[in-house]
Amino acid sequence: MKRAQALQGLSREHHEALVLARHACATASDPLGPVAQAQRVHLLERWALQFAPHFALEEQTLLPALQRAGQHEPVATALAQHACLRDLMVRIGQGDLLALVPWGEAMATHVRFEERTLFPLAQSVLEPSELTDVMKRSASHPSSS
């Protein structure tokens, strides 16, 4: 299914999320080494600038619209995944380099869920006006291009 224009900005951000996830998982070979340290610093920066706002945007627009449409289970899944990723980011922020790999795995799982399940579901059950609201808010999202 072709991605609706309203969701394209969020979908584009998933590419960077997957790259970061892959890099985080790659720290498994030396979880306390200099590469892991550098990955931690980069991830904290990108989280603050890109992904915390991305999650907030989804939670303020897309997920409430899906909730109103009766899609409670996928919304609960997305919210639980967001909470897990935020918890892992707290650990990473506190210097826990061993949280990088679980974060990478959780982020890759989350992106696949949104791209394969949540976004196609949104396109099929939401009115075009609801998707347009997501697009308008996404356009004003600081990291959108």
C-alpha positions as CSV (number, residue, x, y, z in Angstrom):
1,M,0.0,0.0,0.0
2,K,1.4,3.4,-1.0
3,R,2.0,5.7,2.0
4,A,-0.6,8.5,2.3
5,Q,0.9,11.9,1.9
6,A,-0.2,12.7,5.5
7,L,2.1,10.0,6.9
8,Q,5.1,10.4,4.6
9,G,7.0,12.8,6.9
10,L,6.7,10.4,9.8
11,S,7.5,7.5,7.6
12,R,10.7,9.2,6.3
13,E,11.9,9.7,9.9
14,H,11.7,5.9,10.3
15,H,14.7,5.5,8.0
16,E,16.9,7.4,10.4
17,A,15.4,5.4,13.2
18,L,16.4,2.1,11.5
19,V,20.0,3.4,10.9
20,L,20.3,4.4,14.5
21,A,18.9,1.0,15.6
22,R,21.4,-0.9,13.5
23,H,24.3,1.2,14.9
24,A,23.0,0.7,18.4
25,C,22.8,-3.1,17.9
26,A,26.3,-3.1,16.4
27,T,27.7,-2.0,19.8
28,A,27.1,-5.6,21.0
29,S,30.6,-6.6,20.0
30,D,32.1,-4.1,22.4
31,P,29.3,-2.7,24.6
32,L,31.5,-0.5,26.8
33,G,34.0,0.6,24.2
34,P,34.5,3.9,22.4
35,V,32.1,3.2,19.6
36,A,29.4,2.5,22.1
37,Q,30.2,5.8,23.9
38,A,30.0,7.7,20.7
39,Q,26.8,6.0,19.7
40,R,25.3,6.9,23.1
41,V,26.1,10.6,22.6
42,H,24.8,10.6,19.0
43,L,21.6,8.8,20.0
44,L,20.9,11.2,22.9
45,E,21.2,14.1,20.5
46,R,19.0,12.6,17.8
47,W,16.5,11.4,20.4
48,A,16.0,15.0,21.7
49,L,15.9,16.6,18.3
50,Q,14.0,14.0,16.2
51,F,12.5,11.1,18.0
52,A,11.0,12.5,21.2
53,P,9.1,15.0,19.1
54,H,8.2,12.3,16.6
55,F,6.6,10.2,19.4
56,A,4.8,13.2,20.8
57,L,3.4,14.1,17.4
58,E,2.1,10.5,16.9
59,E,0.6,10.6,20.5
60,Q,-1.1,13.9,19.9
61,T,-2.5,13.2,16.4
62,L,-2.4,9.8,14.9
63,L,-3.0,7.6,18.0
64,P,-5.9,9.5,19.3
65,A,-7.6,9.4,15.9
66,L,-7.1,5.6,15.8
67,Q,-8.4,5.3,19.3
68,R,-11.6,7.2,18.3
69,A,-11.9,4.9,15.4
70,G,-12.0,1.9,17.8
71,Q,-8.5,0.6,17.1
72,H,-7.6,0.2,20.8
73,E,-5.2,-2.8,20.5
74,P,-2.8,-1.3,17.9
75,V,-2.8,2.0,19.8
76,A,-2.0,0.2,23.0
77,T,0.8,-1.6,21.3
78,A,2.3,1.7,19.9
79,L,2.0,3.4,23.3
80,A,3.7,0.4,25.0
81,Q,6.5,0.5,22.5
82,H,6.9,4.2,23.0
83,A,7.1,3.8,26.8
84,C,9.7,1.0,26.4
85,L,11.9,3.1,24.1
86,R,11.6,6.1,26.4
87,D,12.6,3.9,29.4
88,L,15.6,2.6,27.5
89,M,16.6,6.2,26.6
90,V,16.5,7.1,30.3
91,R,18.9,4.3,31.0
92,I,21.1,5.4,28.1
93,G,21.0,9.0,29.3
94,Q,22.2,7.8,32.7
95,G,25.2,6.2,31.0
96,D,24.0,2.6,30.7
97,L,25.7,1.5,27.5
98,L,24.3,-2.0,27.8
99,A,20.8,-0.5,27.0
100,L,22.0,0.4,23.5
101,V,21.4,-3.0,22.0
102,P,17.9,-3.5,23.6
103,W,17.0,0.0,22.4
104,G,18.2,-0.8,18.9
105,E,16.1,-4.0,18.8
106,A,13.1,-2.3,20.3
107,M,13.3,0.6,17.8
108,A,13.6,-1.7,14.8
109,T,10.6,-3.7,16.0
110,H,8.6,-0.5,16.6
111,V,9.4,0.9,13.1
112,R,8.4,-2.4,11.5
113,F,5.1,-2.3,13.5
114,E,4.3,1.2,12.4
115,E,5.2,0.8,8.8
116,R,3.6,-2.7,8.3
117,T,0.6,-2.4,10.7
118,L,-0.2,1.0,12.2
119,F,0.2,3.3,9.1
120,P,-1.7,1.0,6.7
121,L,-4.4,0.7,9.3
122,A,-4.6,4.4,9.7
123,Q,-4.9,4.8,6.0
124,S,-7.7,2.3,5.8
125,V,-9.8,3.4,8.8
126,L,-9.3,7.1,9.2
127,E,-11.1,9.8,7.3
128,P,-9.0,11.9,4.9
129,S,-9.6,14.9,7.1
130,E,-8.0,13.1,10.1
131,L,-5.0,12.2,8.1
132,T,-4.8,15.8,6.9
133,D,-4.6,17.0,10.5
134,V,-1.7,14.6,11.0
135,M,0.0,16.1,7.9
136,K,-0.5,19.7,9.0
137,R,0.9,19.0,12.5
138,S,3.7,17.0,10.9
139,A,4.6,19.9,8.6
140,S,5.1,22.1,11.7
141,H,7.1,19.4,13.4
142,P,10.6,20.9,14.0
143,S,12.5,18.0,12.3
144,S,10.3,17.8,9.2
145,S,11.9,18.8,5.9
